[in-house]
Amino acid sequence: MGKKRQKQRTDFRKKYQGRVRKGDLTREFRTGDADSLADVSQGERVSGKGELTRKRTVQSTGKNEQQVSSGELKTGRVVSVHGLKSRVLADDGEIYDCAVRQVLKSLSIEQRSIVVAGDHVLIRAESHLDGVIEEVRPRRGVISRTSRGQQHVLVANVDYLLIITSAAEPGLKPALIDRFLLTAQQCNLQPVVVVNKVDLVDSVKLQPLLGVYASMGFRVLMTSAETGVNIAYLRCLLKGKQTAVTGQSGVGKSSLLNVIQPGLGLAVATVSQDNDKGRHTTTAARLIPLEGGGAVFDTPGIRQFQLWDISASEVAGLMPDLRPYVSACRYPDCLHLSEDECAVKNAVADGRIDARRYDAYCHLLEGDLMSESR
């Protein structure tokens, strides 16, 4: 017969217990017991469950006490994001495949991802190749678009926005250029309009449209990855800067980067002959350090770019050619569409504002921003 099991008694939570919070703290303070009140921890949220509760909620007054000490962390920059893993280039030159700390994921409410290419981060190296992102440093120069009602951050911490379009195969899309220019104006970035594949058309036909952008103070550059037109100038322009390369699929973003930095080996593809649209070869934003200093961000091709955090009333103020006339309208909330005594419409009629630019403005408001606000 086995040995009889001994019983052990332990303290369980009682179903009923006495009152744990004293009835009137004000009365105690007036009766001279203020010293005991001063000793009460000011950082605890009293739950009223007494000493038998298993947990107490403590409000943090500073940084997380469980955060790893700074001596164990490495600083780095996110090169690319693939699903749940982020590739981080540490300052010491090592590359780590990092997961994101769970507490950071809970902070991502309006964004699709809490970590994007270009982020400056603190990582904890768990092995020679793996790590965990512990902190994301504050961003600047953020390029975002709207995706399914959420903010989709393409890249962060950039200075220049290289807007790549093509003269043919596929054809030039001024409406898409205008959207990128508005984003650059909102984020205080320096935009550069690059028209690639000029070897396929007569460049004289592009002068009227490109002259409009140049007259507004935007830098415009015509290039050809095939013939090398203005490649040397573009390489010098990117040197020492943090530049995001954007544009629709098939305009030759990866081809230009391959020519700018030989040996890069980015995948390229021809334009579809059926619909004159490019094929996606770049699937995620990627940071590429340049040999002469600086870095570029090769972003996926975008066929539709919905503006983020730009209302209909802000568009005219972000367009340099419309901005001088906005304050001269009769109504302070004028949208310059059908209102009376509109200074913007008068400027278009007098030829002071290019009619194509005004048509693009109307299309943007009536087609996108106005429908979103309804």
SULFENNOR-V567899 format. One record per backbone hydrogen bond with DSSP energy under -1.0 kcal/mol. CO is the residue of the C=O (numbers start at 1). NH is the residue of the N-H. E is the energy in kcal/mol with one decimal. If there is no record, write none. Layout:
co->[CO	CO]
nh->[NH	NH]
e->[E	E]
This chain:
co->[24	25	26	27	28	29	33	34	37	43	57	64	69	74	75	76	77	78	79	80	82	85	86	87	87	88	89	90	94	96	97	98	99	101	101	102	105	107	110	116	117	119	120	121	122	122	123	124	129	130	130	131	132	133	135	140	141	143	145	147	150	151	152	155	159	160	161	162	163	165	173	174	175	176	177	178	179	180	181	182	183	184	190	192	193	194	195	196	197	202	203	206	207	209	210	211	213	214	219	221	223	224	228	229	230	231	232	233	234	238	241	242	242	243	244	245	246	247	248	252	253	254	255	256	257	261	272	277	286	288	290	293	294	295	296	297	298	306	311	315	319	322	323	325	326	331	341	342	343	344	345	346	347	347	354	355	356	357	358	359	360	361	362	363	364	364	365	368	369]
nh->[28	29	30	31	33	32	37	38	40	59	45	67	72	123	91	121	89	118	287	87	85	82	98	79	80	96	77	93	90	88	131	86	133	104	105	106	108	109	151	119	156	78	137	76	134	135	74	132	97	126	127	99	124	101	122	157	158	154	152	150	147	112	145	143	190	244	192	246	194	196	177	178	179	180	181	182	183	184	185	186	187	189	161	163	221	165	223	167	200	205	206	210	211	213	214	215	218	217	193	195	198	228	231	224	234	235	236	237	238	241	295	159	160	297	162	299	164	302	251	256	257	258	259	260	261	264	276	272	298	296	293	240	290	243	288	245	286	146	314	318	323	325	326	328	329	334	330	346	347	348	349	350	352	353	358	359	360	361	362	363	364	365	366	367	368	369	370	372	373]
e->[-1.5	-2.1	-2.0	-1.4	-2.4	-1.1	-1.1	-1.8	-1.2	-2.1	-2.0	-1.6	-1.9	-3.0	-2.4	-2.2	-2.9	-2.5	-2.5	-2.5	-2.0	-3.0	-3.4	-3.4	-1.2	-2.6	-2.0	-2.0	-3.0	-2.8	-1.5	-2.6	-3.1	-1.2	-1.2	-1.4	-1.1	-1.2	-2.6	-1.8	-1.6	-2.5	-3.0	-2.0	-2.7	-1.5	-2.8	-1.7	-3.0	-1.5	-1.8	-1.9	-2.7	-1.9	-2.4	-3.0	-1.2	-2.9	-3.1	-1.7	-2.6	-1.8	-1.8	-2.1	-2.1	-2.5	-2.5	-2.7	-3.0	-3.5	-1.6	-2.5	-1.6	-1.9	-2.3	-2.3	-2.0	-2.3	-2.3	-2.3	-2.1	-2.6	-2.4	-2.8	-2.9	-2.8	-2.8	-2.6	-1.6	-1.7	-1.0	-2.5	-2.6	-1.2	-2.2	-2.1	-1.9	-1.5	-2.7	-2.8	-1.8	-1.9	-1.4	-1.2	-2.0	-2.5	-1.9	-2.0	-1.8	-1.9	-2.5	-3.4	-2.2	-2.2	-3.2	-1.4	-3.0	-1.8	-1.2	-2.1	-2.0	-2.2	-1.6	-2.5	-2.3	-1.4	-1.3	-2.6	-2.3	-2.2	-1.3	-2.2	-2.3	-2.3	-3.3	-2.7	-1.7	-2.2	-1.1	-1.1	-2.3	-1.5	-1.0	-1.0	-1.2	-1.5	-1.7	-1.7	-1.9	-1.9	-2.2	-1.8	-2.1	-1.2	-1.8	-2.3	-2.0	-2.0	-2.5	-2.5	-2.1	-2.2	-2.8	-2.0	-1.6	-1.7	-3.0	-1.9	-1.4]
